[in-house]
């Protein structure tokens, strides 16, 4: 399945999983120097957060990386985002005291505390979206440090240079 064949504004859960799996077998691989150049050109510090992105212009995917430079070194996010609609295909948010409310305004409203994952979620901070606790993913559940998560994220999405 090609991303151009999908309506990225209306993905099913199966579409999301297929696209994540496609990251494991890319037909187009970014050049290492292009990745380095994009990181150097996009790296900024905004509101105590270091942010940088790498865009795969062929596949219309943005690799979005944030490091929150608070006194707590275990607060950070990493993800893959579509550049057309700014939806995260997958984003992992790490932090023990993070709070997210699923099913807002319904009888199933639930508060998720701690690290969590977003799948096919809008990027806006106040957009309604549901998350899955990191503890539900064997690959990530015992990780707290950015270098460990980055290594596992690269394995999970099979990002290669």
Beta strands, then each sheet from edge to edge (+ up, - down):
strand 1: 44-46
strand 2: 49-56
strand 3: 61-68
strand 4: 76-82
strand 5: 87-94
strand 6: 99-102
strand 7: 110-113
strand 8: 116-122
strand 9: 132-133
sheet 1: 1+ 2- 3+ 4- 5+ 8- 9+
sheet 2: 6+ 7-
end
